Amino acid sequence: MLYPSVDTLKKEIDSKYSLVSLASKRARQMQEEQGTERLHKYVSHKSVGKALEEVAAGVLTKVSQDESTVYEDEI
């Protein structure tokens, strides 16, 4: 992957795991719901590349998890 660079992405999202998780969820959303693009123009033609471009542009960010939330697998 040449664009966006990993260094640029790491400035926006601190963890590689969080970056992969966020980009994959956004790519899936773009595939399922056509016309949900957040940027005017993309370099990439694939949804994963488009999601990473959104992260690099600062349009797509990680949402903080509420500490009081309890998930099924934590019970």
C-alpha positions as CSV (number, residue, x, y, z in Angstrom):
1,M,0.0,0.0,0.0
2,L,1.5,3.3,-1.1
3,Y,-1.2,5.8,-0.4
4,P,-2.0,6.8,2.3
5,S,1.2,5.9,4.0
6,V,1.2,4.1,7.3
7,D,3.0,7.0,9.0
8,T,0.2,9.3,8.0
9,L,-2.4,6.9,9.3
10,K,-0.6,6.4,12.6
11,K,-0.9,10.2,13.2
12,E,-4.7,9.8,13.1
13,I,-5.1,6.4,14.8
14,D,-2.7,5.4,17.5
15,S,-3.0,1.6,17.2
16,K,-2.6,-0.6,14.1
17,Y,-5.2,-2.9,15.4
18,S,-7.7,-0.1,15.8
19,L,-6.8,1.2,12.4
20,V,-7.5,-2.2,10.7
21,S,-10.7,-2.6,12.6
22,L,-12.0,0.8,11.8
23,A,-11.1,0.6,8.1
24,S,-12.6,-2.8,7.7
25,K,-15.9,-1.8,9.3
26,R,-16.1,1.3,7.1
27,A,-15.2,-0.6,4.0
28,R,-18.0,-3.1,4.7
29,Q,-20.4,-0.2,5.2
30,M,-19.4,1.3,1.9
31,Q,-19.9,-2.0,0.1
32,E,-23.3,-2.6,1.6
33,E,-24.6,1.0,1.3
34,Q,-23.7,2.6,-2.0
35,G,-23.3,6.3,-2.1
36,T,-22.0,6.8,1.5
37,E,-18.7,8.3,0.4
38,R,-17.4,11.1,2.7
39,L,-14.7,12.6,0.5
40,H,-15.3,14.3,-2.9
41,K,-12.5,12.4,-4.7
42,Y,-10.6,9.2,-3.9
43,V,-7.3,7.9,-5.3
44,S,-8.2,4.3,-4.6
45,H,-10.9,2.4,-6.4
46,K,-11.4,-0.3,-3.7
47,S,-13.4,0.3,-0.5
48,V,-10.6,-0.5,1.9
49,G,-8.4,2.0,0.2
50,K,-11.2,4.6,0.3
51,A,-11.7,3.9,4.0
52,L,-8.0,4.5,4.7
53,E,-8.1,7.7,2.7
54,E,-11.0,8.9,4.9
55,V,-8.8,8.1,8.0
56,A,-5.9,10.0,6.6
57,A,-8.1,13.0,5.8
58,G,-9.4,13.0,9.4
59,V,-13.0,12.4,8.3
60,L,-13.1,8.9,9.8
61,T,-12.1,8.7,13.5
62,K,-12.2,6.2,16.3
63,V,-15.1,6.7,18.8
64,S,-14.2,6.4,22.4
65,Q,-15.7,3.4,24.2
66,D,-18.0,4.1,27.2
67,E,-16.4,2.5,30.2
68,S,-19.8,1.6,31.7
69,T,-20.8,-0.5,28.7
70,V,-20.8,-4.3,29.3
71,Y,-20.6,-6.6,26.3
72,E,-22.0,-10.2,26.2
73,D,-18.6,-11.8,26.1
74,E,-17.5,-10.0,29.3
75,I,-20.2,-11.5,31.5
